[in-house]
């Protein structure tokens, strides 16, 4: 079968004469900021505050950790600014690792992210949505059991998948709406807390650093809890080819969105501590609802779980949106089945990748405790974050003459790499457990998967599936993608650079 089994009409200016489809640039700066903030602010701020307090030991130190987690994410984003303006392809870490270290590290990343991390995260956030939806509706006393919740979660995933398949612009608008809604919800929570503080309820905050934990390895666990809430700070880099003027708007989306999220998280935690003591927060699984129970009338409590629903729905949309672009990019490079890179001819969306991730996410909803899997694989995410930022340093020496529209001070990626190494090692030293080893084994199991089917047998597009793939092309109205945007070209026009682009500092 040839890649152009279907040769569709040129339905848009971005298509080329071979009949291959090109993703459209529909995401502007506001939508980029909305995607960054909307994906970061999910269930984390409502669920991980107890873990940060428990492992830090004090109110003051927990607030400091929330601030430092924001700084860590910002340092990562600053480092990524050099990479994403130098390598203007969708796929985030996958593309940067590929350019710096070759195909094997890039494949191990996409193997881990596409098969486990991204779909399992989508499933986890969707389950959180369904749990809080029951609390917001008059169903909390019905004792529905876990299966109705799982069906709710699957329905959410399918709804979001439909929106993403139909239009990237629709997905961006959904993201913007729910980002605005969740910011209003956070403002509501912050106002409640600060009313209490200005009313004189400052005793809990006054405890400051009493009981602080100083074991550096245990503090690593506290940072993990906080950084879980900051995860997806890099989401915008996965959709580089769909961002308008990415060499300007992509860095701006990262460097505006992350500080705003940091401010939101700090103010929200201060609001929690206005009426919730350290012992209470450690033993609750729904800190925002506990805040509502202590401060607002009972008939108005439903607002809090509804706010969490807005937050988690937007995060699920952003996570699936970005994950499908990673799958698309890896398949286009030949690291996954080629069919996964095929795009809808008329809607210009990577619909096959979206269908694939939707199926995996729905499967991950079914087990009872798969979230444990996500927790133990989180340390692997920091392996790849650290390695990606290390590529900034590596390419400065291996590719010194390469065009760099933004050139970051080297001290920033150096600090980030050291922190990433600490975050990988600290939880293992503090509490060595077999699941960490299992996660590492899974990552390296990608090596035989890479060498046998994709290198030795070259099964990117198996011949025995040619008729099935041709049938799917007709049914789904999909076609192979056009080549990635050249790094020195944006929408067919030469990139406008400063006279000395290598001297521009972030």
Secondary structure, 3 states (H helix, E strand, C coil): CCCCCCCCCCCCCCCCCCCCECCCCCECHHHHHHHHHHHHCCCHHHHCHHHHHHHHCCHHHHHHHHHHHHHHHHHHHHHHHHHHHHCCCCCCHHHHHHHHHCHHHHHHHHHHHHHHHHHHHHHHHHHHHHHHHHHHCCCHHHCCCHHHHHHHHHHHHHHHHHHHHHCHHHHHHHHHHHHHHHHHHHHHHHHHHHHHHHCCCCCCHHHCCCCCCCCHHHHHHHHHHHHHHHCCCCHHHHHHHHECCHHHHHHHHHHHHHHHHHHHHHHHHHHHCCCCCHHHHHCCCCHHHHHHHHHCCHHHCHHHHHHHHHHHHHHHHHHHHHHHHHHHHHHHCCCCCHHHHCEECCCCCCHHHHHHHHHHHHHHHHCCCCHHHHHHHHHHHHHHHHHHHHHHHHHHHHCCCCCCCCECCHHHHHHHHHHHHHHHHHHHHHCCCHHHHHHHHHHHCHHHHHHHHHHHCCHHHCHHHHHHHHHHHHHHCEECECCCCCCCEECCEECCCCCCHHHCEC
